[in-house]
Amino acid sequence: MTATTTIRIDHAALPEPLNRKDPDAAARMIEAALRDEGITADASDVISHIKIELPTTQLAAASTMLASLHLI
């Protein structure tokens, strides 16, 4: 079994134009961007934040990619 990490990004912290889209669309865009980089991730809207779940082994790559998008 692989360890899983969860990253949470508050809606208010999303940069423009992501913060102007509906939360489900923002989650889909983030998930697609991670997958385009070869990172297995599931992103979803959870009322006040975007929840991203991914294998812990891909945390460093995901963090680098999310930082390049100014999400973290």
mmCIF file as Biopython writes it, N, C-alpha, C and O atoms, coordinates in Angstrom:
data_model
#
loop_
_atom_site.group_PDB
_atom_site.id
_atom_site.type_symbol
_atom_site.label_atom_id
_atom_site.label_alt_id
_atom_site.label_comp_id
_atom_site.label_asym_id
_atom_site.label_entity_id
_atom_site.label_seq_id
_atom_site.pdbx_PDB_ins_code
_atom_site.Cartn_x
_atom_site.Cartn_y
_atom_site.Cartn_z
_atom_site.occupancy
_atom_site.B_iso_or_equiv
_atom_site.auth_seq_id
_atom_site.auth_asym_id
_atom_site.pdbx_PDB_model_num
ATOM 1   N N  . MET A ? 1  ? 0.837   -1.174 0.000   1.0 0.0 1  A 1 
ATOM 2   C CA . MET A ? 1  ? 0.000   0.000  0.000   1.0 0.0 1  A 1 
ATOM 3   C C  . MET A ? 1  ? 0.888   1.245  0.000   1.0 0.0 1  A 1 
ATOM 4   O O  . MET A ? 1  ? 1.899   1.291  0.701   1.0 0.0 1  A 1 
ATOM 5   N N  . THR A ? 2  ? 0.513   2.232  -0.773  1.0 0.0 2  A 1 
ATOM 6   C CA . THR A ? 2  ? 1.263   3.473  -0.886  1.0 0.0 2  A 1 
ATOM 7   C C  . THR A ? 2  ? 0.701   4.517  0.060   1.0 0.0 2  A 1 
ATOM 8   O O  . THR A ? 2  ? -0.513  4.677  0.185   1.0 0.0 2  A 1 
ATOM 9   N N  . ALA A ? 3  ? 1.605   5.225  0.725   1.0 0.0 3  A 1 
ATOM 10  C CA . ALA A ? 3  ? 1.174   6.322  1.598   1.0 0.0 3  A 1 
ATOM 11  C C  . ALA A ? 3  ? 0.606   7.449  0.736   1.0 0.0 3  A 1 
ATOM 12  O O  . ALA A ? 3  ? 1.091   7.713  -0.364  1.0 0.0 3  A 1 
ATOM 13  N N  . THR A ? 4  ? -0.419  8.099  1.250   1.0 0.0 4  A 1 
ATOM 14  C CA . THR A ? 4  ? -1.081  9.182  0.527   1.0 0.0 4  A 1 
ATOM 15  C C  . THR A ? 4  ? -0.926  10.487 1.303   1.0 0.0 4  A 1 
ATOM 16  O O  . THR A ? 4  ? -1.001  10.515 2.531   1.0 0.0 4  A 1 
ATOM 17  N N  . THR A ? 5  ? -0.709  11.558 0.556   1.0 0.0 5  A 1 
ATOM 18  C CA . THR A ? 5  ? -0.602  12.894 1.133   1.0 0.0 5  A 1 
ATOM 19  C C  . THR A ? 5  ? -1.766  13.733 0.636   1.0 0.0 5  A 1 
ATOM 20  O O  . THR A ? 5  ? -2.193  13.593 -0.510  1.0 0.0 5  A 1 
ATOM 21  N N  . THR A ? 6  ? -2.275  14.595 1.486   1.0 0.0 6  A 1 
ATOM 22  C CA . THR A ? 6  ? -3.341  15.515 1.105   1.0 0.0 6  A 1 
ATOM 23  C C  . THR A ? 6  ? -2.819  16.941 1.207   1.0 0.0 6  A 1 
ATOM 24  O O  . THR A ? 6  ? -2.256  17.344 2.224   1.0 0.0 6  A 1 
ATOM 25  N N  . ILE A ? 7  ? -3.016  17.688 0.138   1.0 0.0 7  A 1 
ATOM 26  C CA . ILE A ? 7  ? -2.683  19.111 0.103   1.0 0.0 7  A 1 
ATOM 27  C C  . ILE A ? 7  ? -4.002  19.863 0.043   1.0 0.0 7  A 1 
ATOM 28  O O  . ILE A ? 7  ? -4.891  19.510 -0.732  1.0 0.0 7  A 1 
ATOM 29  N N  . ARG A ? 8  ? -4.125  20.887 0.852   1.0 0.0 8  A 1 
ATOM 30  C CA . ARG A ? 8  ? -5.340  21.709 0.853   1.0 0.0 8  A 1 
ATOM 31  C C  . ARG A ? 8  ? -4.976  23.132 0.461   1.0 0.0 8  A 1 
ATOM 32  O O  . ARG A ? 8  ? -4.026  23.713 0.986   1.0 0.0 8  A 1 
ATOM 33  N N  . ILE A ? 9  ? -5.746  23.681 -0.469  1.0 0.0 9  A 1 
ATOM 34  C CA . ILE A ? 9  ? -5.531  25.060 -0.912  1.0 0.0 9  A 1 
ATOM 35  C C  . ILE A ? 9  ? -6.840  25.812 -0.720  1.0 0.0 9  A 1 
ATOM 36  O O  . ILE A ? 9  ? -7.848  25.478 -1.342  1.0 0.0 9  A 1 
ATOM 37  N N  . ASP A ? 10 ? -6.827  26.834 0.146   1.0 0.0 10 A 1 
ATOM 38  C CA . ASP A ? 10 ? -8.027  27.642 0.377   1.0 0.0 10 A 1 
ATOM 39  C C  . ASP A ? 10 ? -8.451  28.324 -0.916  1.0 0.0 10 A 1 
ATOM 40  O O  . ASP A ? 10 ? -7.612  28.778 -1.694  1.0 0.0 10 A 1 
ATOM 41  N N  . HIS A ? 11 ? -9.754  28.393 -1.136  1.0 0.0 11 A 1 
ATOM 42  C CA . HIS A ? 11 ? -10.262 29.084 -2.326  1.0 0.0 11 A 1 
ATOM 43  C C  . HIS A ? 11 ? -9.724  30.506 -2.399  1.0 0.0 11 A 1 
ATOM 44  O O  . HIS A ? 11 ? -9.360  30.982 -3.474  1.0 0.0 11 A 1 
ATOM 45  N N  . ALA A ? 12 ? -9.674  31.184 -1.259  1.0 0.0 12 A 1 
ATOM 46  C CA . ALA A ? 12 ? -9.220  32.579 -1.229  1.0 0.0 12 A 1 
ATOM 47  C C  . ALA A ? 12 ? -7.752  32.719 -1.643  1.0 0.0 12 A 1 
ATOM 48  O O  . ALA A ? 12 ? -7.330  33.798 -2.060  1.0 0.0 12 A 1 
ATOM 49  N N  . ALA A ? 13 ? -6.974  31.643 -1.532  1.0 0.0 13 A 1 
ATOM 50  C CA . ALA A ? 13 ? -5.557  31.692 -1.873  1.0 0.0 13 A 1 
ATOM 51  C C  . ALA A ? 13 ? -5.304  31.420 -3.358  1.0 0.0 13 A 1 
ATOM 52  O O  . ALA A ? 13 ? -4.178  31.575 -3.832  1.0 0.0 13 A 1 
ATOM 53  N N  . LEU A ? 14 ? -6.330  31.021 -4.086  1.0 0.0 14 A 1 
ATOM 54  C CA . LEU A ? 14 ? -6.147  30.737 -5.510  1.0 0.0 14 A 1 
ATOM 55  C C  . LEU A ? 14 ? -5.869  32.030 -6.259  1.0 0.0 14 A 1 
ATOM 56  O O  . LEU A ? 14 ? -6.567  33.025 -6.058  1.0 0.0 14 A 1 
ATOM 57  N N  . PRO A ? 15 ? -4.852  32.027 -7.124  1.0 0.0 15 A 1 
ATOM 58  C CA . PRO A ? 15 ? -4.558  33.226 -7.904  1.0 0.0 15 A 1 
ATOM 59  C C  . PRO A ? 15 ? -5.584  33.418 -9.018  1.0 0.0 15 A 1 
ATOM 60  O O  . PRO A ? 15 ? -6.293  32.486 -9.395  1.0 0.0 15 A 1 
ATOM 61  N N  . GLU A ? 16 ? -5.649  34.630 -9.530  1.0 0.0 16 A 1 
ATOM 62  C CA . GLU A ? 16 ? -6.527  34.877 -10.674 1.0 0.0 16 A 1 
ATOM 63  C C  . GLU A ? 16 ? -5.938  34.144 -11.870 1.0 0.0 16 A 1 
ATOM 64  O O  . GLU A ? 16 ? -4.711  34.093 -11.948 1.0 0.0 16 A 1 
ATOM 65  N N  . PRO A ? 17 ? -6.659  33.590 -12.779 1.0 0.0 17 A 1 
ATOM 66  C CA . PRO A ? 17 ? -8.109  33.579 -12.879 1.0 0.0 17 A 1 
ATOM 67  C C  . PRO A ? 17 ? -8.771  32.391 -12.182 1.0 0.0 17 A 1 
ATOM 68  O O  . PRO A ? 17 ? -9.994  32.261 -12.226 1.0 0.0 17 A 1 
ATOM 69  N N  . LEU A ? 18 ? -7.981  31.518 -11.535 1.0 0.0 18 A 1 
ATOM 70  C CA . LEU A ? 18 ? -8.583  30.348 -10.881 1.0 0.0 18 A 1 
ATOM 71  C C  . LEU A ? 18 ? -9.577  30.725 -9.804  1.0 0.0 18 A 1 
ATOM 72  O O  . LEU A ? 18 ? -10.569 30.022 -9.611  1.0 0.0 18 A 1 
ATOM 73  N N  . ASN A ? 19 ? -9.335  31.824 -9.092  1.0 0.0 19 A 1 
ATOM 74  C CA . ASN A ? 19 ? -10.237 32.203 -8.015  1.0 0.0 19 A 1 
ATOM 75  C C  . ASN A ? 19 ? -11.563 32.747 -8.536  1.0 0.0 19 A 1 
ATOM 76  O O  . ASN A ? 19 ? -12.504 32.927 -7.763  1.0 0.0 19 A 1 
ATOM 77  N N  . ARG A ? 20 ? -11.647 33.008 -9.822  1.0 0.0 20 A 1 
ATOM 78  C CA . ARG A ? 20 ? -12.890 33.508 -10.399 1.0 0.0 20 A 1 
ATOM 79  C C  . ARG A ? 20 ? -13.753 32.386 -10.974 1.0 0.0 20 A 1 
ATOM 80  O O  . ARG A ? 20 ? -14.935 32.593 -11.249 1.0 0.0 20 A 1 
ATOM 81  N N  . LYS A ? 21 ? -13.183 31.222 -11.155 1.0 0.0 21 A 1 
ATOM 82  C CA . LYS A ? 21 ? -13.921 30.088 -11.699 1.0 0.0 21 A 1 
ATOM 83  C C  . LYS A ? 21 ? -14.671 29.384 -10.582 1.0 0.0 21 A 1 
ATOM 84  O O  . LYS A ? 21 ? -14.418 29.608 -9.398  1.0 0.0 21 A 1 
ATOM 85  N N  . ASP A ? 22 ? -15.601 28.528 -10.988 1.0 0.0 22 A 1 
ATOM 86  C CA . ASP A ? 22 ? -16.261 27.758 -9.943  1.0 0.0 22 A 1 
ATOM 87  C C  . ASP A ? 22 ? -15.260 26.762 -9.365  1.0 0.0 22 A 1 
ATOM 88  O O  . ASP A ? 22 ? -14.375 26.298 -10.084 1.0 0.0 22 A 1 
ATOM 89  N N  . PRO A ? 23 ? -15.379 26.429 -8.103  1.0 0.0 23 A 1 
ATOM 90  C CA . PRO A ? 23 ? -14.404 25.579 -7.422  1.0 0.0 23 A 1 
ATOM 91  C C  . PRO A ? 23 ? -14.194 24.221 -8.090  1.0 0.0 23 A 1 
ATOM 92  O O  . PRO A ? 23 ? -13.072 23.714 -8.105  1.0 0.0 23 A 1 
ATOM 93  N N  . ASP A ? 24 ? -15.241 23.628 -8.637  1.0 0.0 24 A 1 
ATOM 94  C CA . ASP A ? 24 ? -15.075 22.343 -9.317  1.0 0.0 24 A 1 
ATOM 95  C C  . ASP A ? 24 ? -14.194 22.485 -10.551 1.0 0.0 24 A 1 
ATOM 96  O O  . ASP A ? 24 ? -13.361 21.620 -10.822 1.0 0.0 24 A 1 
ATOM 97  N N  . ALA A ? 25 ? -14.370 23.564 -11.296 1.0 0.0 25 A 1 
ATOM 98  C CA . ALA A ? 25 ? -13.544 23.803 -12.480 1.0 0.0 25 A 1 
ATOM 99  C C  . ALA A ? 25 ? -12.087 24.029 -12.085 1.0 0.0 25 A 1 
ATOM 100 O O  . ALA A ? 25 ? -11.179 23.536 -12.754 1.0 0.0 25 A 1 
ATOM 101 N N  . ALA A ? 26 ? -11.862 24.770 -11.004 1.0 0.0 26 A 1 
ATOM 102 C CA . ALA A ? 26 ? -10.502 25.006 -10.527 1.0 0.0 26 A 1 
ATOM 103 C C  . ALA A ? 26 ? -9.846  23.687 -10.134 1.0 0.0 26 A 1 
ATOM 104 O O  . ALA A ? 26 ? -8.682  23.455 -10.460 1.0 0.0 26 A 1 
ATOM 105 N N  . ALA A ? 27 ? -10.578 22.823 -9.438  1.0 0.0 27 A 1 
ATOM 106 C CA . ALA A ? 27 ? -10.037 21.520 -9.035  1.0 0.0 27 A 1 
ATOM 107 C C  . ALA A ? 27 ? -9.686  20.682 -10.266 1.0 0.0 27 A 1 
ATOM 108 O O  . ALA A ? 27 ? -8.637  20.039 -10.301 1.0 0.0 27 A 1 
ATOM 109 N N  . ARG A ? 28 ? -10.558 20.689 -11.270 1.0 0.0 28 A 1 
ATOM 110 C CA . ARG A ? 28 ? -10.281 19.935 -12.501 1.0 0.0 28 A 1 
ATOM 111 C C  . ARG A ? 28 ? -9.038  20.468 -13.204 1.0 0.0 28 A 1 
ATOM 112 O O  . ARG A ? 28 ? -8.232  19.689 -13.712 1.0 0.0 28 A 1 
ATOM 113 N N  . MET A ? 29 ? -8.877  21.783 -13.238 1.0 0.0 29 A 1 
ATOM 114 C CA . MET A ? 29 ? -7.710  22.386 -13.889 1.0 0.0 29 A 1 
ATOM 115 C C  . MET A ? 29 ? -6.422  22.018 -13.150 1.0 0.0 29 A 1 
ATOM 116 O O  . MET A ? 29 ? -5.410  21.704 -13.778 1.0 0.0 29 A 1 
ATOM 117 N N  . ILE A ? 30 ? -6.460  22.057 -11.832 1.0 0.0 30 A 1 
ATOM 118 C CA . ILE A ? 30 ? -5.280  21.698 -11.044 1.0 0.0 30 A 1 
ATOM 119 C C  . ILE A ? 30 ? -4.934  20.229 -11.244 1.0 0.0 30 A 1 
ATOM 120 O O  . ILE A ? 30 ? -3.771  19.881 -11.448 1.0 0.0 30 A 1 
ATOM 121 N N  . GLU A ? 31 ? -5.941  19.374 -11.185 1.0 0.0 31 A 1 
ATOM 122 C CA . GLU A ? 31 ? -5.708  17.938 -11.384 1.0 0.0 31 A 1 
ATOM 123 C C  . GLU A ? 31 ? -5.115  17.679 -12.759 1.0 0.0 31 A 1 
ATOM 124 O O  . GLU A ? 31 ? -4.170  16.899 -12.882 1.0 0.0 31 A 1 
ATOM 125 N N  . ALA A ? 32 ? -5.643  18.310 -13.787 1.0 0.0 32 A 1 
ATOM 126 C CA . ALA A ? 32 ? -5.141  18.106 -15.147 1.0 0.0 32 A 1 
ATOM 127 C C  . ALA A ? 32 ? -3.694  18.584 -15.271 1.0 0.0 32 A 1 
ATOM 128 O O  . ALA A ? 32 ? -2.882  17.929 -15.925 1.0 0.0 32 A 1 
ATOM 129 N N  . ALA A ? 33 ? -3.365  19.713 -14.651 1.0 0.0 33 A 1 
ATOM 130 C CA . ALA A ? 33 ? -1.995  20.228 -14.701 1.0 0.0 33 A 1 
ATOM 131 C C  . ALA A ? 33 ? -1.021  19.263 -14.029 1.0 0.0 33 A 1 
ATOM 132 O O  . ALA A ? 33 ? 0.075   19.029 -14.538 1.0 0.0 33 A 1 
ATOM 133 N N  . LEU A ? 34 ? -1.416  18.706 -12.893 1.0 0.0 34 A 1 
ATOM 134 C CA . LEU A ? 34 ? -0.570  17.725 -12.206 1.0 0.0 34 A 1 
ATOM 135 C C  . LEU A ? 34 ? -0.394  16.472 -13.054 1.0 0.0 34 A 1 
ATOM 136 O O  . LEU A ? 34 ? 0.718   15.960 -13.186 1.0 0.0 34 A 1 
ATOM 137 N N  . ARG A ? 35 ? -1.468  15.987 -13.619 1.0 0.0 35 A 1 
ATOM 138 C CA . ARG A ? 35 ? -1.393  14.776 -14.445 1.0 0.0 35 A 1 
ATOM 139 C C  . ARG A ? 35 ? -0.548  15.001 -15.698 1.0 0.0 35 A 1 
ATOM 140 O O  . ARG A ? 35 ? 0.147   14.091 -16.149 1.0 0.0 35 A 1 
ATOM 141 N N  . ASP A ? 36 ? -0.603  16.208 -16.260 1.0 0.0 36 A 1 
ATOM 142 C CA . ASP A ? 36 ? 0.236   16.530 -17.419 1.0 0.0 36 A 1 
ATOM 143 C C  . ASP A ? 36 ? 1.715   16.438 -17.082 1.0 0.0 36 A 1 
ATOM 144 O O  . ASP A ? 36 ? 2.544   16.200 -17.960 1.0 0.0 36 A 1 
ATOM 145 N N  . GLU A ? 37 ? 2.046   16.629 -15.806 1.0 0.0 37 A 1 
ATOM 146 C CA . GLU A ? 37 ? 3.427   16.518 -15.335 1.0 0.0 37 A 1 
ATOM 147 C C  . GLU A ? 37 ? 3.768   15.101 -14.872 1.0 0.0 37 A 1 
ATOM 148 O O  . GLU A ? 37 ? 4.854   14.860 -14.346 1.0 0.0 37 A 1 
ATOM 149 N N  . GLY A ? 38 ? 2.838   14.169 -15.069 1.0 0.0 38 A 1 
ATOM 150 C CA . GLY A ? 38 ? 3.076   12.779 -14.690 1.0 0.0 38 A 1 
ATOM 151 C C  . GLY A ? 38 ? 2.810   12.482 -13.232 1.0 0.0 38 A 1 
ATOM 152 O O  . GLY A ? 38 ? 3.243   11.449 -12.720 1.0 0.0 38 A 1 
ATOM 153 N N  . ILE A ? 39 ? 2.104   13.372 -12.553 1.0 0.0 39 A 1 
ATOM 154 C CA . ILE A ? 39 ? 1.807   13.208 -11.129 1.0 0.0 39 A 1 
ATOM 155 C C  . ILE A ? 39 ? 0.397   12.661 -10.985 1.0 0.0 39 A 1 
ATOM 156 O O  . ILE A ? 39 ? -0.567  13.274 -11.444 1.0 0.0 39 A 1 
ATOM 157 N N  . THR A ? 40 ? 0.285   11.519 -10.353 1.0 0.0 40 A 1 
ATOM 158 C CA . THR A ? 40 ? -1.009  10.899 -10.115 1.0 0.0 40 A 1 
ATOM 159 C C  . THR A ? 40 ? -1.692  11.646 -8.981  1.0 0.0 40 A 1 
ATOM 160 O O  . THR A ? 40 ? -1.237  11.595 -7.838  1.0 0.0 40 A 1 
ATOM 161 N N  . ALA A ? 41 ? -2.781  12.340 -9.292  1.0 0.0 41 A 1 
ATOM 162 C CA . ALA A ? 41 ? -3.442  13.143 -8.269  1.0 0.0 41 A 1 
ATOM 163 C C  . ALA A ? 41 ? -4.938  13.170 -8.494  1.0 0.0 41 A 1 
ATOM 164 O O  . ALA A ? 41 ? -5.423  13.044 -9.618  1.0 0.0 41 A 1 
ATOM 165 N N  . ASP A ? 42 ? -5.657  13.336 -7.397  1.0 0.0 42 A 1 
ATOM 166 C CA . ASP A ? 42 ? -7.094  13.547 -7.441  1.0 0.0 42 A 1 
ATOM 167 C C  . ASP A ? 42 ? -7.363  14.858 -6.722  1.0 0.0 42 A 1 
ATOM 168 O O  . ASP A ? 42 ? -7.037  15.013 -5.545  1.0 0.0 42 A 1 
ATOM 169 N N  . ALA A ? 43 ? -7.962  15.803 -7.442  1.0 0.0 43 A 1 
ATOM 170 C CA . ALA A ? 43 ? -8.288  17.099 -6.848  1.0 0.0 43 A 1 
ATOM 171 C C  . ALA A ? 43 ? -9.797  17.265 -6.840  1.0 0.0 43 A 1 
ATOM 172 O O  . ALA A ? 43 ? -10.484 16.891 -7.791  1.0 0.0 43 A 1 
ATOM 173 N N  . SER A ? 44 ? -10.301 17.831 -5.751  1.0 0.0 44 A 1 
ATOM 174 C CA . SER A ? 44 ? -11.743 18.042 -5.651  1.0 0.0 44 A 1 
ATOM 175 C C  . SER A ? 44 ? -12.023 19.274 -4.804  1.0 0.0 44 A 1 
ATOM 176 O O  . SER A ? 44 ? -11.197 19.698 -3.996  1.0 0.0 44 A 1 
ATOM 177 N N  . ASP A ? 45 ? -13.208 19.835 -5.011  1.0 0.0 45 A 1 
ATOM 178 C CA . ASP A ? 45 ? -13.656 20.970 -4.220  1.0 0.0 45 A 1 
ATOM 179 C C  . ASP A ? 45 ? -14.285 20.446 -2.938  1.0 0.0 45 A 1 
ATOM 180 O O  . ASP A ? 45 ? -15.143 19.563 -2.972  1.0 0.0 45 A 1 
ATOM 181 N N  . VAL A ? 46 ? -13.852 20.999 -1.802  1.0 0.0 46 A 1 
ATOM 182 C CA . VAL A ? 46 ? -14.396 20.604 -0.505  1.0 0.0 46 A 1 
ATOM 183 C C  . VAL A ? 46 ? -14.811 21.878 0.236   1.0 0.0 46 A 1 
ATOM 184 O O  . VAL A ? 46 ? -14.087 22.356 1.109   1.0 0.0 46 A 1 
ATOM 185 N N  . ILE A ? 47 ? -15.943 22.408 -0.103  1.0 0.0 47 A 1 
ATOM 186 C CA . ILE A ? 47 ? -16.575 23.588 0.481   1.0 0.0 47 A 1 
ATOM 187 C C  . ILE A ? 47 ? -15.641 24.808 0.563   1.0 0.0 47 A 1 
ATOM 188 O O  . ILE A ? 47 ? -15.856 25.773 -0.171  1.0 0.0 47 A 1 
ATOM 189 N N  . SER A ? 48 ? -14.627 24.801 1.417   1.0 0.0 48 A 1 
ATOM 190 C CA . SER A ? 48 ? -13.799 25.981 1.619   1.0 0.0 48 A 1 
ATOM 191 C C  . SER A ? 48 ? -12.424 25.892 0.972   1.0 0.0 48 A 1 
ATOM 192 O O  . SER A ? 48 ? -11.664 26.860 0.986   1.0 0.0 48 A 1 
ATOM 193 N N  . HIS A ? 49 ? -12.106 24.732 0.406   1.0 0.0 49 A 1 
ATOM 194 C CA . HIS A ? 49 ? -10.776 24.568 -0.156  1.0 0.0 49 A 1 
ATOM 195 C C  . HIS A ? 49 ? -10.770 23.512 -1.266  1.0 0.0 49 A 1 
ATOM 196 O O  . HIS A ? 49 ? -11.727 22.758 -1.444  1.0 0.0 49 A 1 
ATOM 197 N N  . ILE A ? 50 ? -9.659  23.486 -2.002  1.0 0.0 50 A 1 
ATOM 198 C CA . ILE A ? 50 ? -9.409  22.434 -2.984  1.0 0.0 50 A 1 
ATOM 199 C C  . ILE A ? 50 ? -8.576  21.379 -2.269  1.0 0.0 50 A 1 
ATOM 200 O O  . ILE A ? 50 ? -7.562  21.699 -1.648  1.0 0.0 50 A 1 
ATOM 201 N N  . LYS A ? 51 ? -8.994  20.143 -2.355  1.0 0.0 51 A 1 
ATOM 202 C CA . LYS A ? 51 ? -8.266  19.034 -1.731  1.0 0.0 51 A 1 
ATOM 203 C C  . LYS A ? 51 ? -7.571  18.255 -2.841  1.0 0.0 51 A 1 
ATOM 204 O O  . LYS A ? 51 ? -8.203  17.842 -3.813  1.0 0.0 51 A 1 
ATOM 205 N N  . ILE A ? 52 ? -6.268  18.060 -2.688  1.0 0.0 52 A 1 
ATOM 206 C CA . ILE A ? 52 ? -5.477  17.310 -3.659  1.0 0.0 52 A 1 
ATOM 207 C C  . ILE A ? 52 ? -4.879  16.118 -2.931  1.0 0.0 52 A 1 
ATOM 208 O O  . ILE A ? 52 ? -4.140  16.281 -1.961  1.0 0.0 52 A 1 
ATOM 209 N N  . GLU A ? 53 ? -5.197  14.930 -3.399  1.0 0.0 53 A 1 
ATOM 210 C CA . GLU A ? 53 ? -4.630  13.709 -2.817  1.0 0.0 53 A 1 
ATOM 211 C C  . GLU A ? 53 ? -3.692  13.083 -3.833  1.0 0.0 53 A 1 
ATOM 212 O O  . GLU A ? 53 ? -4.017  12.971 -5.015  1.0 0.0 53 A 1 
ATOM 213 N N  . LEU A ? 54 ? -2.504  12.670 -3.349  1.0 0.0 54 A 1 
ATOM 214 C CA . LEU A ? 54 ? -1.506  12.095 -4.230  1.0 0.0 54 A 1 
ATOM 215 C C  . LEU A ? 54 ? -0.602  11.165 -3.447  1.0 0.0 54 A 1 
ATOM 216 O O  . LEU A ? 54 ? -0.531  11.251 -2.221  1.0 0.0 54 A 1 
ATOM 217 N N  . PRO A ? 55 ? 0.099   10.262 -4.156  1.0 0.0 55 A 1 
ATOM 218 C CA . PRO A ? 55 ? 1.047   9.405  -3.450  1.0 0.0 55 A 1 
ATOM 219 C C  . PRO A ? 55 ? 2.145   10.257 -2.820  1.0 0.0 55 A 1 
ATOM 220 O O  . PRO A ? 55 ? 2.655   11.182 -3.452  1.0 0.0 55 A 1 
ATOM 221 N N  . THR A ? 56 ? 2.503   9.953  -1.601  1.0 0.0 56 A 1 
ATOM 222 C CA . THR A ? 56 ? 3.526   10.715 -0.889  1.0 0.0 56 A 1 
ATOM 223 C C  . THR A ? 56 ? 4.838   10.723 -1.660  1.0 0.0 56 A 1 
ATOM 224 O O  . THR A ? 56 ? 5.593   11.691 -1.571  1.0 0.0 56 A 1 
ATOM 225 N N  . THR A ? 57 ? 5.123   9.681  -2.403  1.0 0.0 57 A 1 
ATOM 226 C CA . THR A ? 57 ? 6.362   9.619  -3.181  1.0 0.0 57 A 1 
ATOM 227 C C  . THR A ? 57 ? 6.418   10.704 -4.257  1.0 0.0 57 A 1 
ATOM 228 O O  . THR A ? 57 ? 7.498   11.010 -4.764  1.0 0.0 57 A 1 
ATOM 229 N N  . GLN A ? 58 ? 5.278   11.284 -4.611  1.0 0.0 58 A 1 
ATOM 230 C CA . GLN A ? 58 ? 5.241   12.335 -5.624  1.0 0.0 58 A 1 
ATOM 231 C C  . GLN A ? 58 ? 5.050   13.730 -5.018  1.0 0.0 58 A 1 
ATOM 232 O O  . GLN A ? 58 ? 4.808   14.696 -5.742  1.0 0.0 58 A 1 
ATOM 233 N N  . LEU A ? 59 ? 5.158   13.831 -3.697  1.0 0.0 59 A 1 
ATOM 234 C CA . LEU A ? 59 ? 4.928   15.103 -3.018  1.0 0.0 59 A 1 
ATOM 235 C C  . LEU A ? 59 ? 5.912   16.178 -3.461  1.0 0.0 59 A 1 
ATOM 236 O O  . LEU A ? 59 ? 5.501   17.310 -3.715  1.0 0.0 59 A 1 
ATOM 237 N N  . ALA A ? 60 ? 7.183   15.862 -3.559  1.0 0.0 60 A 1 
ATOM 238 C CA . ALA A ? 60 ? 8.180   16.871 -3.944  1.0 0.0 60 A 1 
ATOM 239 C C  . ALA A ? 60 ? 7.893   17.402 -5.346  1.0 0.0 60 A 1 
ATOM 240 O O  . ALA A ? 60 ? 7.933   18.613 -5.566  1.0 0.0 60 A 1 
ATOM 241 N N  . ALA A ? 61 ? 7.608   16.524 -6.284  1.0 0.0 61 A 1 
ATOM 242 C CA . ALA A ? 61 ? 7.312   16.948 -7.656  1.0 0.0 61 A 1 
ATOM 243 C C  . ALA A ? 61 ? 6.035   17.766 -7.708  1.0 0.0 61 A 1 
ATOM 244 O O  . ALA A ? 61 ? 5.968   18.771 -8.417  1.0 0.0 61 A 1 
ATOM 245 N N  . ALA A ? 62 ? 5.023   17.346 -6.964  1.0 0.0 62 A 1 
ATOM 246 C CA . ALA A ? 62 ? 3.760   18.077 -6.941  1.0 0.0 62 A 1 
ATOM 247 C C  . ALA A ? 62 ? 3.953   19.457 -6.316  1.0 0.0 62 A 1 
ATOM 248 O O  . ALA A ? 62 ? 3.409   20.442 -6.815  1.0 0.0 62 A 1 
ATOM 249 N N  . SER A ? 63 ? 4.709   19.536 -5.251  1.0 0.0 63 A 1 
ATOM 250 C CA . SER A ? 63 ? 4.959   20.821 -4.596  1.0 0.0 63 A 1 
ATOM 251 C C  . SER A ? 63 ? 5.680   21.787 -5.528  1.0 0.0 63 A 1 
ATOM 252 O O  . SER A ? 63 ? 5.336   22.968 -5.589  1.0 0.0 63 A 1 
ATOM 253 N N  . THR A ? 64 ? 6.671   21.292 -6.247  1.0 0.0 64 A 1 
ATOM 254 C CA . THR A ? 64 ? 7.400   22.122 -7.208  1.0 0.0 64 A 1 
ATOM 255 C C  . THR A ? 64 ? 6.469   22.635 -8.292  1.0 0.0 64 A 1 
ATOM 256 O O  . THR A ? 64 ? 6.515   23.810 -8.655  1.0 0.0 64 A 1 
ATOM 257 N N  . MET A ? 65 ? 5.625   21.751 -8.806  1.0 0.0 65 A 1 
ATOM 258 C CA . MET A ? 65 ? 4.704   22.136 -9.867  1.0 0.0 65 A 1 
ATOM 259 C C  . MET A ? 65 ? 3.659   23.121 -9.371  1.0 0.0 65 A 1 
ATOM 260 O O  . MET A ? 65 ? 3.368   24.106 -10.050 1.0 0.0 65 A 1 
ATOM 261 N N  . LEU A ? 66 ? 3.087   22.871 -8.191  1.0 0.0 66 A 1 
ATOM 262 C CA . LEU A ? 66 ? 2.086   23.778 -7.625  1.0 0.0 66 A 1 
ATOM 263 C C  . LEU A ? 66 ? 2.707   25.141 -7.306  1.0 0.0 66 A 1 
ATOM 264 O O  . LEU A ? 66 ? 2.056   26.172 -7.475  1.0 0.0 66 A 1 
ATOM 265 N N  . ALA A ? 67 ? 3.940   25.150 -6.852  1.0 0.0 67 A 1 
ATOM 266 C CA . ALA A ? 67 ? 4.615   26.422 -6.573  1.0 0.0 67 A 1 
ATOM 267 C C  . ALA A ? 67 ? 4.846   27.194 -7.875  1.0 0.0 67 A 1 
ATOM 268 O O  . ALA A ? 67 ? 4.736   28.420 -7.892  1.0 0.0 67 A 1 
ATOM 269 N N  . SER A ? 68 ? 5.162   26.493 -8.952  1.0 0.0 68 A 1 
ATOM 270 C CA . SER A ? 68 ? 5.388   27.187 -10.231 1.0 0.0 68 A 1 
ATOM 271 C C  . SER A ? 68 ? 4.091   27.848 -10.735 1.0 0.0 68 A 1 
ATOM 272 O O  . SER A ? 68 ? 4.136   28.819 -11.490 1.0 0.0 68 A 1 
ATOM 273 N N  . LEU A ? 69 ? 2.944   27.311 -10.309 1.0 0.0 69 A 1 
ATOM 274 C CA . LEU A ? 69 ? 1.653   27.903 -10.661 1.0 0.0 69 A 1 
ATOM 275 C C  . LEU A ? 69 ? 1.175   28.916 -9.628  1.0 0.0 69 A 1 
ATOM 276 O O  . LEU A ? 69 ? 0.070   29.448 -9.740  1.0 0.0 69 A 1 
ATOM 277 N N  . HIS A ? 70 ? 2.011   29.185 -8.617  1.0 0.0 70 A 1 
ATOM 278 C CA . HIS A ? 70 ? 1.695   30.121 -7.532  1.0 0.0 70 A 1 
ATOM 279 C C  . HIS A ? 70 ? 0.471   29.686 -6.727  1.0 0.0 70 A 1 
ATOM 280 O O  . HIS A ? 70 ? -0.313  30.512 -6.259  1.0 0.0 70 A 1 
ATOM 281 N N  . LEU A ? 71 ? 0.327   28.368 -6.580  1.0 0.0 71 A 1 
ATOM 282 C CA . LEU A ? 71 ? -0.782  27.826 -5.787  1.0 0.0 71 A 1 
ATOM 283 C C  . LEU A ? 71 ? -0.355  27.564 -4.353  1.0 0.0 71 A 1 
ATOM 284 O O  . LEU A ? 71 ? -1.190  27.541 -3.449  1.0 0.0 71 A 1 
ATOM 285 N N  . ILE A ? 72 ? 0.933   27.367 -4.140  1.0 0.0 72 A 1 
ATOM 286 C CA . ILE A ? 72 ? 1.464   27.185 -2.787  1.0 0.0 72 A 1 
ATOM 287 C C  . ILE A ? 72 ? 2.730   28.021 -2.645  1.0 0.0 72 A 1 
ATOM 288 O O  . ILE A ? 72 ? 3.352   28.024 -1.583  1.0 0.0 72 A 1 
#
